Amino acid sequence: MTHLQAGLSPETLEKARLELNENPDTLHQDIQEVRDMVITRPDIGFLRTDDAFILRFLRARKFQHFEAFRLLAQYFEYRQQNLDMFKSFKATDPGIKQALKDGFPGGLANLDHYGRKILVLFAANWDQSRYTLVDILRAILLSLEAMIEDPELQVNGFVLIIDWSNFTFKQASKLTPSMLRLAIEGLQDSFPARFGGIHFVNQPWYIHALYTVIRPFLKEKTRKRIFLHGNNLNSLHQLIHPEILPSEFGGMLPPYDMGTWARTLLDHEYDDDSEFSADSYNTSSKDTEKDLSPKSMKRSQSVVDPGVLKRMDKNEEENMQPLLSLD
């Protein structure tokens, strides 16, 4: 075992060997092979190429050198293409802070039976008057940056549960194709995290329609790990034990405290709201959301099943248009 594996338990070391092809005898050579590829992309500013940083990309791609390098390149390219998202990339940024305090994301105290961190999102908590969807994405990315420092999570990964209870049609209409592409590029294509499952619960019919729109953008591996449970929490419990879930998910624990993870990141600044103002919201993240123009993902012509549209009334059809047309 090298010093780069010092944070791993014996069980996780064995898992890294068996599932990720991690070999302590060739670890430094593996890292160097990825580092040597950096010169092939002079158009990208690789701001970090230290051993520990490159290692997380190797683990995310099961030590396939070229795939690990491609992920590393996409990580920095995404940040270059979306500079406004990362100008004030810290927990005390007004938009990020408000999103964090509303539980975007939340993190459960207990790991699942595979050692994965369980992230939770309560979609209806989104307060459109205080922060944007871009702020939520930034808060999630910032949180993942902090969590991925844990080598155990680099190996074991994450599980995400999204509760769509009370998420309104009006809120859903803000999930435009450009916003969805930005999120998919940032989370699926450009971040060294292993997601073992993404669980939707209590989703309304228009979230099913939304999933039809984004499905072509998802890798086959990602599609296989998305579970649409609806109101059937028993199917969720077959994959994540209720003993470690809060009561909102039919679990045995008390209701989830939305500020748990935010207090971890913000510490003593959690209760200081002096940095937030309506003007700062209106002139920063709101403009970022309006100017979204992800470049790398091909446009899709996918549409929702026409049968779904027949269930909308006239006003709903008008509101749904941003979801259905990839303009």
Secondary structure, DSSP 8 states (H G I E B T S, - for coil): --GGGTT--HHHHHHHHHHH---TTTHHHHHHHHHHGGGG-TTS------HHHHHHHHHHTTT-HHHHHHHHHHHHHHHHHTGGGGTT-STTSHHHHHHHHTTSSEE-SS--TTS-EEEEEEGGG--TTT--HHHHHHHHHHHHHHHTTSHHHHHH-EEEEEE-TT--HHHHTT--HHHHHHHHIIIIIS----EEEEEEES--HHHHHHHHHHGGGS-HHHHHTEEEEET-HHHHHTTS-GGGSBGGGT-SB----TTHHHHHHHGGGTT--TT--HHHHHHTHHHHHHT----SS--------HHHHTTS-HHHHHHHHHHH---
